[in-house]
Amino acid sequence: MPDGNSNPGTIVISATGRDTGHAYVVLGWYKPQTLLVADGRGRKVSNPKKKNVKHVKTLNSIANKVADALAGGLPITDEDIRQDLAHIEATR
């Protein structure tokens, strides 16, 4: 169930698993406790990763291009995700 912290466009960091420390952008919800996330490289928009909300850490950052596209009903590209994540990584 959406918790208010992990809305589409939010940037999260994987806290467990072999991808620990990897940044993703939330694309939406799969099930009540499962997010759909992508990074634009290994996990593309066409094949997002399913991640339990307990296994991610939410950053106080939003992927602006992705959030705007989702709000406007526009398609999201892997390039948009990569650019937003690169911007966040540069400021971290």
C-alpha positions in Angstrom: 0.0 0.0 0.0 1.4 3.4 -0.8 3.0 4.8 2.3 3.3 8.5 1.1 7.1 8.4 1.1 7.6 6.3 -2.0 5.5 8.0 -4.6 6.3 7.7 -8.3 9.3 9.8 -9.1 10.9 9.4 -5.7 14.5 8.3 -5.6 15.3 5.3 -3.4 18.5 3.4 -2.4 18.5 -0.4 -2.1 19.2 -1.4 1.5 19.4 -5.2 1.0 20.3 -7.7 -1.6 23.1 -7.9 -4.1 22.2 -4.4 -5.3 22.8 -2.8 -1.9 23.6 0.9 -2.3 22.2 1.2 -5.8 19.9 4.1 -6.6 16.6 3.7 -8.4 13.6 5.8 -9.3 10.2 4.6 -8.2 7.9 4.1 -11.2 4.9 2.9 -9.3 3.4 0.2 -7.1 3.1 -3.5 -8.0 1.5 -4.8 -4.9 0.7 -3.2 -1.5 4.3 -3.7 -0.2 6.1 -3.9 -3.6 7.6 -1.0 -5.6 8.4 -1.0 -9.3 11.8 0.7 -9.7 14.2 1.3 -12.6 17.7 2.9 -13.0 17.7 3.3 -16.8 20.7 1.0 -17.3 20.4 -2.5 -15.9 16.7 -2.1 -15.0 15.0 -0.3 -17.8 11.5 1.2 -17.9 10.3 -1.7 -20.0 11.4 -4.2 -17.3 11.4 -2.6 -13.9 12.6 -4.3 -10.7 10.1 -5.3 -8.0 11.4 -4.2 -4.7 9.9 -4.6 -1.2 9.4 -1.3 0.5 11.2 -2.7 3.6 14.3 -3.2 1.5 14.7 0.4 0.3 15.7 3.6 1.9 13.8 6.7 0.6 15.8 9.8 -0.2 14.4 13.2 0.2 14.9 13.7 -3.5 12.6 13.6 -6.5 13.5 12.7 -10.1 12.0 15.9 -11.6 11.8 14.7 -15.3 10.2 11.4 -14.3 7.8 12.9 -11.8 6.7 15.5 -14.4 6.2 12.9 -17.1 4.2 10.6 -14.8 2.0 13.5 -13.6 1.4 14.6 -17.2 0.8 11.1 -18.5 3.8 11.3 -20.8 6.1 8.3 -21.5 9.2 7.9 -19.4 12.5 7.2 -21.1 15.5 5.5 -19.7 17.6 8.6 -20.6 15.3 10.7 -18.3 15.9 8.3 -15.4 19.7 8.2 -16.0 19.9 12.0 -16.1 17.9 12.5 -12.9 20.0 9.8 -11.1 23.2 11.4 -12.3 22.1 14.8 -11.0 21.3 13.3 -7.6 24.6 11.4 -7.5 26.5 14.6 -8.2 24.8 16.4 -5.3 25.2 13.6 -2.8 
